[in-house]
Amino acid sequence: IYRKFDAASAETPNLLYDMYFGIRVAGGNRWLNTVPITRVRYLPGSGVIEVLRGHNGLDITEYYWLTMSATHPIAIAGIKLKNESGAQIGDVAVFALGNFHVGTGIDRIQNERADFDPAFNGFFERNALLSSYYNAVFISGAPPDAAAATTDDYNPWQVVESGGTLENRTSSQRDDLALFF
């Protein structure tokens, strides 16, 4: 919904390359960008985007908004799951993916670095060639069960896609880095 103001407008550049949630329901993992959207709208009287989906007996509601009063750009995303199946659903988990392009090069994916800080429940990501400036912060609202960054030998997206559980990989420096909870 932020992509274009209307059909005649130019496309707005991405704040993030991509950011979306995934879920595990009864042992099956699924990235939500592959689950059809039932409805998308602004919540009345707000700038909050509400996205509704359904999957395996769950009503999934995602919320996305940008703050207007902070001194720095802040994007916030949240997710709510509601069991509408009438039966108990076991082994439920939520995943989050944040893929910022803050490195060097024309596509800004070279020389990215990320480090997890447990005091903030989040990753600080930056251009690895800069010593102290953080370009992006990706924070979990609660302490995550696992925090993982893409490394040369570990791809958290693929782990979730193949039905696995994330392992802690709390620091990485590489090209085209992505972050996961």
C-alpha positions in Angstrom: 0.0 0.0 0.0 3.0 2.3 0.5 4.3 1.3 -2.9 2.4 3.8 -5.0 0.1 6.7 -4.1 -2.1 5.8 -7.0 -1.9 4.1 -10.4 -0.4 7.2 -12.1 2.3 7.7 -9.4 5.9 6.7 -9.5 6.9 3.8 -7.2 8.3 4.8 -3.8 11.8 3.5 -3.1 12.1 0.7 -0.6 12.8 1.5 3.1 13.9 -2.1 3.4 14.8 -4.4 0.5 12.3 -6.8 2.2 10.8 -7.5 5.6 8.2 -10.1 6.3 7.1 -12.7 8.8 7.0 -16.4 8.7 5.1 -18.9 10.9 5.4 -22.5 11.9 2.1 -24.3 12.5 1.9 -27.9 13.6 5.5 -28.4 12.4 5.2 -26.8 9.0 7.0 -23.6 8.3 5.8 -21.0 5.8 7.0 -17.5 4.9 4.0 -15.2 4.9 4.9 -13.5 1.6 3.8 -16.8 0.0 0.4 -16.8 1.8 -2.4 -14.9 -0.1 -3.6 -11.7 1.4 -7.3 -11.7 2.4 -7.5 -7.9 3.0 -5.2 -4.9 3.3 -6.3 -1.5 4.5 -5.3 1.5 6.6 -6.8 1.2 10.1 -9.4 4.1 10.3 -7.9 7.3 11.5 -4.3 6.1 11.5 -1.4 5.6 9.3 -1.2 1.9 10.3 -1.5 -0.7 7.6 -3.3 -3.9 8.5 -2.8 -7.0 6.4 -5.0 -10.1 7.0 -4.2 -13.6 5.9 -5.3 -17.1 6.9 -3.3 -20.3 7.1 -3.8 -23.7 8.7 -6.6 -22.6 11.0 -5.0 -19.3 12.0 -6.1 -15.8 11.3 -3.0 -13.8 10.8 -3.0 -10.0 11.2 0.1 -8.0 10.4 0.6 -4.3 11.2 3.0 -1.9 9.6 3.6 1.7 10.3 6.1 4.5 10.3 6.5 6.9 13.2 6.0 10.6 12.5 7.4 12.1 15.7 10.7 10.3 16.2 14.0 12.1 15.4 15.1 9.2 13.1 13.1 7.1 10.6 11.5 4.2 12.3 9.4 1.4 10.8 7.4 -0.9 13.0 5.9 -4.2 12.2 3.8 -6.5 14.4 2.0 -9.7 14.0 -1.0 -11.3 15.8 -2.1 -14.9 15.4 -5.6 -16.1 16.4 -6.7 -19.7 16.4 -10.0 -19.9 14.5 -9.9 -23.7 13.9 -11.9 -24.7 17.0 -9.1 -27.3 17.7 -5.8 -27.0 19.6 -2.9 -26.2 17.3 0.5 -27.2 18.5 4.1 -26.2 17.6 3.4 -22.6 16.6 6.2 -20.1 16.1 6.8 -16.8 14.4 9.8 -15.8 12.3 10.8 -12.3 11.2 13.1 -11.5 8.3 14.7 -8.0 7.8 16.9 -7.4 4.7 18.4 -3.9 4.8 20.7 -2.8 2.0 23.2 -0.6 3.9 26.5 -1.6 2.4 28.5 -0.3 -0.5 28.1 -0.6 -4.2 25.3 0.6 -6.5 22.9 -2.0 -5.0 24.2 -1.3 -1.4 24.7 -5.0 -0.6 28.5 -5.2 -0.5 30.4 -5.0 2.8 27.5 -5.3 5.2 28.1 -6.1 8.9 25.6 -7.0 11.6 26.0 -7.8 15.3 23.3 -8.9 17.8 23.1 -7.0 21.1 21.1 -9.0 23.7 20.6 -5.8 25.8 18.4 -4.4 23.0 17.0 -7.8 21.7 18.3 -6.6 18.3 20.8 -6.4 15.5 22.8 -3.4 14.6 23.6 -3.4 10.9 26.0 -1.1 9.1 28.3 -0.6 6.2 31.4 -2.6 7.4 33.7 0.1 6.0 32.4 2.6 8.6 33.8 2.1 12.1 31.0 3.4 14.3 27.9 4.5 12.4 24.9 2.1 12.3 22.6 2.4 9.3 19.8 0.1 10.6 18.6 -1.5 13.8 16.4 -4.6 13.7 14.8 -5.2 17.1 12.6 -8.0 18.4 9.8 -6.8 20.7 10.7 -9.6 23.2 13.8 -11.7 23.6 13.9 -13.9 20.6 14.4 -17.7 20.9 17.1 -17.3 18.2 18.8 -14.5 16.4 20.5 -15.3 13.1 22.3 -13.4 10.4 23.2 -14.8 7.0 26.7 -16.1 7.0 28.8 -17.7 4.3 27.8 -21.2 5.5 24.4 -20.5 7.1 21.2 -19.3 5.3 18.4 -18.7 7.9 15.8 -18.1 5.1 16.6 -21.6 3.7 16.5 -23.2 7.2 12.9 -21.9 7.8 11.9 -22.7 4.2 13.0 -26.3 4.6 11.1 -26.7 7.9 14.0 -26.2 10.3 14.5 -24.1 13.5 16.8 -21.1 13.6 20.2 -21.3 15.4 21.9 -18.4 16.9 24.3 -16.7 14.5 24.7 -13.4 16.1 27.4 -11.7 14.0 28.2 -11.6 10.3 30.1 -9.6 7.8 29.4 -10.4 4.1 27.7 -9.2 1.0 23.9 -9.3 0.9 23.3 -9.9 4.6 19.9 -10.6 6.0 18.7 -10.7 9.6 16.2 -13.1 11.3 14.5 -13.8 14.6 
